[in-house]
Every structure is written in C-alpha cells, then in structure tokens.
C-alpha cells in the first residue's frame, strides 16, 4: 500500500516539460511549479527543504531580449547579493542543452531584500545560490537562479544540473 501512495504522490507532482531558448527539459518531480512572483520571471519553482532547514529553496528563470548587461556585470550583481565576509564563489562553464553557459556557485550570508531596489536587507546565514546565464540563438539572455540554505541547495544541485543538461 505504501508504494502505491508514493507512486500516486510523485505522479501528482510530476512537472510538465519547461521550454527555454527553444529547448525543453522536464524538472525533477519534487520541484513544485509556482506562478511567477513578478512579471520579470518566466517560471518559478519551489524546491523542498533539506531535513534540518526551515525554508524551501526557490528556482527562478528569467529571459530578457537584449540582455541585462555584460556577463561580468551579471556575475558581480549576483556576488553583491552576499556579504563579502565569508563569501565563497566559483565560476565554471557548463552546457544548457547544446548552448554554452556560465555557472556561478556562491555561498555565505545572503542579504535578502523585500524587493530588488530596496535599501534595507536581512542577513540570511549559510545560504547558497547556483546561477546560470547564457545567450541563445534568438539573441535573448537567459538566467536561472537557484537560491536557498546551503543544505537545501546541495540537496537539489545534482537534479538542477541534470535538468540543465537534459534540455533538447
């Protein structure tokens, strides 16, 4: 009986393929698609928290015709979301489907703002962000931001990377 309940639960939460830059990939079954919280977001998912964490992580996808600045400016903007003290970051090249992308992994104290241009922020300790940016053949720049506590992001890192690799 438990196996039937488990199967029904995963089928109920099964995500439909997501289209990005003319390619499609199916998000992991435990990611819950949500309505985007603002007009700049193309899609948004809630990723279940790790056992000892108090909050779920969030994956947001953005696409801007003409982009939102240089690659360096975008990477710096992501770094600046974290306090300099104790911040760690690493940047690599990966593939989203067949498209070369830049993959940034930042951890430390995330400075959470109520909205992007807010002056005040709340320090969120032990946070991590996986950030992917690439430009597609259509000239649009695409951005994926997976943000949450370090353990929750680590829990979903492999699934996130598989999701990116599986775009076809």
N, C-alpha and C positions, 0 to 999 in steps of 0.2 A: 504494500500500500504506500509506503514512504517513497518508493521510486516513482510511482505514478504521480504523486503530489509534486515531487521535484521536477519531473518532466513537464507537467502542466504549468508549473510556475515559470520555467525557463521559456516555454513556448509563448506564454502570456507576455513575457518581457522581451521577446525577440524583436530586434530592431530591423527596420527596412533598410535597404542599401542607401547610402548617402552619396549624392553626386557632388563632385568638386572638380573644377577645371576640366569638365567633360569626361571624367573618370568616375567609377563607382567602387565603393567598398562597404562591407557590412560591419557596423560597430559590434563589439562584443555584447552578448546577450544581457549582461548585468548592467550595462550603461542604460540609463533612463533618459530618453529624449524629452526635452522640455521646450516650451515656447521660448524663443529668444527674449532676454530681459530688456533689450533695446534694439532700435532699428539698424544699428551697425552690424549686428550679429546675423550671420546666415543660418547658423544652427547652434544648438546648445545641448549639452548632456550633463546629467548628474551621475557621478561615479561613486558607488558605495564605499563608505569609510572603512578603514582598517579597524581591526578589533578594538584597539585601545584609544582610537581617535574619537573626537566628539562631533566632527563635521565631515560631510561628504566632500569629494573634490568636484571641480567643475571643468568641463571642456567647452571652450567657446571657439567658433570658427568665424572668421571674417574674410571678406573679399572686397577689394577696392579697385575699381578701374583707375588706372594711372598710379596706383600705389599710395603709400603714405610716407614717403621719404626713402632715403637710401637704406640699404641693408644695415650699414653701420649705425645709422640713426635709430632704426628699429631695435637693434640689439641693445644699444645703450638705453633706450627708453624702457626696455624690459629689466635691465640691470638696475636702473634707478628706482624700480618698484620695491627693491630690497635695501635695507640698511647696509651701508658699506662695512661696518664692523661685523666680522664673522661670515661675511658673504663668500660663497664659493660658486664658481661658474666654469662651464666647459662648453665649447662650441665645436661642432663637427659638421660634416657633410653627410647627408643621407639621401635616399630616394623616396619620393612620394609617387608610387606607381613607377613611371619611367622618367619623371622630372626630378632633376637635382634640386635639393633643398638644403637650407641651413637649419641645424638643430641645436638649440641652446638649452642647457640644463643649469638652472640657478637654484641655490638653496641658501637659507638663512632666515632673517627676520623680515617678513613681508610687511610693507607699510600699506595697510588696507585703507582705501578711501571710499567714502559714500558714493562718489561719482568721480570720473577721471580728472576733472579740473578742480576738485575740492582742495582746499589748503590744509585742512586737518586730516590726520591719519591715525589709525590704531595699529600698534605693533603686534603682529601675529608671529610668535616664535616658532621655530622649527618648521618652516614652510618650504615648499619646493615648487618650481614651475618648469615645465617642459614646453618649449616654444619652438614652433616650426614655421618658417617663412619660405615662400617660393613664388616665382613668377611663371605663369602658364603661357602657352602659345597664344591665347586670346589677349595677352597684354595685362591681364589682371594680376595683382599680387594677392596671394592667399596667406592667411595667418591662422595657426591653430595654437591655442593656449590652454594647457592642462595645469591647473593650479589647485593646491590643497596642502594638507600637512604632509611632511616628508614620508611617513609610513604609508599613507593612503596613496600618494603619487607613486611610490615604489611598488605598491601592490598592483597598480594598473599600467606600469611602464611597459612591460612586455606586450600586453594587449594593445596598447597605444601604438607601439612600434609595428606590430603585425598589421593593425588597421591601416597604417600609412603605407606599408609595403604592399598590401593587397589591392591598392587602387589599380583598376584596369580600365 
